[in-house]
Amino acid sequence: MHPLRQSLHNELHARPSLYFDEPAHVFHLAFLASDQECNAFLQNCCPDSLDLNAAQGITRLDGHALKWERHAEFFTLTLVVTSSTNDLSWTTLPEVLARKVEGHLSTLINSVQIVVRGEADLDLSRYGFKDPSGSCVGGGDAVVWSDFRISEEGNNHLLFVNRRLNAYRQGRMIRRLLEIETYRMMASLSLTMAKSLSAQLDIFDKTLVTLSERNAHADGDNAKALLADISNLSAQVVSSTAKTRHRFSATQAYAQLVFERLGELRESHVGDCQRLGVFIERRFKPTVRYCSATEQRLEHLAKSVANLGDLLQARVQVEMEEQNSEILKSLNARADAQIKIQRAVEGLSIIAITYYLINLFKLGYSGLHLLGVAVAPREAMLAMTPLAIGVLALIVLRIKKVKEH
């Protein structure tokens, strides 16, 4: 059996929901933390039943069901406090859990409290919603209300009115609501980054326009300085891309989960109220689109800077090739002049050699006369002429061999 078969197959059973009957309070907390911080918190919260290799677990805290889940960037706690009365109202986080999370409140990214109750004797006004949104979910088997406003205690309140859901369907439906809120907050983390990046992109765009105008009117003298400025801009754009790529990618992934969970609610209208999904989409989609547009703007800017650099390098390369061509023409002209000078020098050298050779033969002829050798001038001329021609021929052949070598 493959060593990963068991763990991969068990992914089908990962992240189960908490199943319970109403009435109850559901407290959901999400913290931004690393694995080490998550392990330290969980060891403090539930040391007896903790498996550090697990992605989630369900335990008991002060007699109540507590579920923890570990995610890539955050971990969540969900506490279900059941009640014997249907007339529930908003309350504070149970003291036993509040003490354990007190040291981690600086990393709290989401806090949701859901009141789960039946439909009997429902008075919506007593829950203090301001301009609430409501939806029938699960094909009309439950109703959810919320105004999506953070309370003084820092909670987002949802009222879940169960009509015909059993404990299993109710647990899964509440899980979807909690995931919508948590993933929505995680997706919105890049909004601040996108806004600050937009200001930088405005500066980058102006710089790119200036560099493009300089490139259009640049000559060979300042091409080096222009290339350095383009490289500097490209480095800044690449650095911004590296810093924001992960966050923007996470936003797209979380947003997709939010929209999938909204579709799984199977919403329908409750009277004239705006549906929860419509409320979230109308206000959440602009955030996602703004982050996506900022990411695309950064990518287009990076491509534009790269194209400008390639264009400048191509132009500089053409100018260098033209300069090289002029240099080659100059070298060819110099080589031709040198060849002509060399030929002239060779001719003069042959003339000089001939002159000295004739004088040498004349000196030899005079020496013979001094020694008393009687040689007629005509005979001497006939003898020295072939010898002089042969010597000159040998010298010319020697020069040709040296040139060929």
Residue pairs with C-beta under 8 A, 6 or more apart in sequence:
14 55
14 56
15 55
15 56
15 69
16 56
16 58
17 168
17 171
17 172
17 174
17 175
18 58
18 65
18 67
18 78
18 80
18 171
18 174
18 175
19 167
19 168
19 170
19 171
20 65
20 80
20 82
20 116
20 167
20 170
20 171
21 82
21 167
21 170
22 86
22 116
22 117
22 118
22 160
22 162
22 170
23 82
23 83
23 84
23 85
23 86
23 88
23 115
23 116
23 117
23 118
24 80
24 81
24 82
24 83
24 88
24 116
25 80
25 81
25 83
25 88
25 91
25 113
25 114
25 115
25 116
26 78
26 79
26 80
26 81
26 112
26 113
26 114
26 115
26 116
26 160
26 174
26 178
27 77
27 78
27 79
27 80
27 81
27 93
27 94
27 97
27 111
27 112
27 113
28 76
28 77
28 78
28 79
28 110
28 111
28 112
28 113
28 114
28 178
28 181
28 182
29 76
29 77
29 78
29 101
29 108
29 110
29 111
30 74
30 75
30 76
30 108
30 109
30 110
30 111
30 182
30 185
30 186
31 37
31 38
31 41
31 74
31 75
31 76
31 77
31 101
31 104
31 107
31 108
31 109
32 73
32 74
32 107
32 109
33 41
33 74
33 75
33 104
33 107
35 70
37 104
37 107
38 70
38 75
39 52
41 75
41 100
41 101
41 104
42 50
42 52
42 68
42 75
43 50
44 100
45 61
45 66
45 68
45 77
45 100
46 57
46 59
46 61
46 66
46 68
48 59
49 57
49 59
50 57
51 57
54 70
55 69
55 70
56 67
56 68
56 69
56 70
57 67
57 68
58 65
58 66
58 67
59 66
59 67
59 68
60 66
61 79
61 96
61 97
62 94
62 96
62 97
64 79
64 80
64 81
64 82
64 94
65 79
65 80
66 77
66 78
66 79
66 80
66 97
67 77
67 78
67 79
68 75
68 76
68 77
68 78
69 75
69 76
69 78
73 186
73 250
74 109
74 182
74 186
76 178
76 182
77 97
77 101
78 178
79 94
79 97
81 94
86 117
86 118
86 120
86 121
87 117
87 121
88 115
88 116
88 117
89 115
89 126
89 127
90 113
90 115
90 127
90 128
90 151
90 155
90 157
91 113
92 98
92 153
93 101
93 153
101 108
108 154
109 182
109 185
109 186
109 189
110 156
110 181
110 182
110 185
111 154
111 155
111 156
112 155
112 156
112 157
112 158
112 177
112 178
112 181
112 182
113 155
113 156
113 157
113 158
114 157
114 158
114 159
114 160
114 174
114 177
114 178
115 127
115 157
115 158
115 159
115 160
116 160
116 162
116 170
116 174
117 159
117 160
117 161
117 162
118 161
118 162
119 143
119 161
119 162
119 163
122 161
124 132
124 145
124 159
127 145
127 157
127 159
129 145
129 146
129 147
129 157
129 159
130 147
130 149
131 147
132 145
132 146
132 147
132 273
133 145
133 146
133 147
133 148
133 273
133 274
133 275
133 276
133 278
133 279
134 143
134 144
134 145
134 146
134 270
134 271
134 273
134 274
134 275
134 276
135 143
135 144
135 265
135 267
135 268
135 269
135 270
135 273
135 275
135 276
135 277
136 142
136 143
136 267
136 268
136 269
136 270
137 143
137 144
137 173
137 265
137 266
137 267
138 165
138 169
138 173
138 265
138 266
139 266
139 268
140 163
140 268
141 162
141 163
141 164
141 165
141 169
142 160
142 161
142 162
142 163
142 164
142 165
142 170
142 173
143 160
143 161
143 163
143 270
144 158
144 159
144 160
144 161
144 177
144 265
144 276
145 158
145 159
145 161
146 156
146 157
146 158
146 159
146 276
147 157
148 156
148 279
148 280
149 156
149 157
150 156
151 157
156 181
158 177
160 170
160 173
160 174
160 177
162 170
165 173
173 265
176 261
176 264
176 265
177 265
179 257
179 261
180 258
180 261
180 262
180 280
183 254
183 255
183 257
183 258
183 261
184 254
184 258
184 280
184 284
186 250
186 254
187 250
187 251
187 254
187 255
187 258
187 284
187 287
187 288
188 251
188 284
188 287
189 247
189 250
189 251
190 244
190 247
190 248
190 250
190 251
190 291
191 287
191 290
191 291
193 244
193 247
194 244
194 248
194 290
194 291
194 294
194 295
197 240
197 244
197 294
197 298
198 294
198 297
200 240
201 294
201 297
201 298
201 301
204 233
204 236
204 237
204 301
205 301
207 233
208 233
208 301
208 304
208 305
208 308
211 226
211 229
211 230
211 233
211 308
212 308
214 222
214 226
214 229
215 226
215 308
215 311
215 312
215 315
218 226
218 312
218 315
220 316
220 319
223 312
223 315
223 316
223 319
226 312
227 309
227 312
227 313
227 316
230 305
230 308
230 309
230 312
231 309
233 305
234 302
234 305
234 306
234 309
237 298
237 301
237 302
237 305
238 302
240 298
241 298
241 299
241 302
244 295
244 298
245 295
248 291
248 292
248 294
248 295
251 288
251 291
251 292
252 288
252 292
255 284
255 288
258 280
258 284
259 281
262 276
262 277
262 280
262 281
265 276
265 277
267 275
267 276
267 277
268 275
269 275
346 399
350 392
350 395
350 396
353 392
353 395
354 388
354 392
357 388
357 391
357 392
358 388
361 384
361 387
361 388
365 375
365 380
365 384
368 375
368 380
369 375
